[in-house]
Amino acid sequence: MGEILIHEFITLDGVIESPTWTMDYPFDPKMGEAISRVMGSSEALLLGRRTFEMFAPAWSARTAEDDPGAPFMNESPKYVVSATLQSAEWNNSTILGPYDPEAIGELKERIDGNIYVSGSGMLVRAMLADGLVDELHLFVFPLTLGSGEQLFAKGDAKTKFTLAETEAYESGVVHLTYRPAD
């Protein structure tokens, strides 16, 4: 049975939307190693439609020389949650249909290994609400934006997490790994 591992770039005020603001911070090789560990422990990707539509053209032309994550992103099975997407041309992509917690649970049962999720805020919020997330990897950038799509929206149910690991980088970014509290 696989576990769902979430990777998000996030601001101090919880914004995850369009993380172009990360470009203001030097990319620490240690942060790349942390992301590679999450990816490397995974056998598949699970993405929401909007993230899939951004990732497919951005990643499909990349090679290992361009980015060490390219082989994983391009060769791994990809599962897309979407009620509207009709086709998914990116290598090894399957459309799961609209969000269905039972279908995600079945995917976890079927995949022999972890399932990596990056971005996909709407999907992640739904999976958090349904108790489907096993690990939350937050790369917290030291800035606030004041507005934008947040990981945890007002009105979300109270959820407790256990801190599993921390790592700080010279840029001021902190990697926090959380697991749902029992």
Summary of the structure (lengths in Angstrom):
residues: 182
radius of gyration: 15.7
end to end distance: 18.7
largest distance: 43.7
contacts: 540
relative contact order: 0.26
helix: 30%
strand: 29%
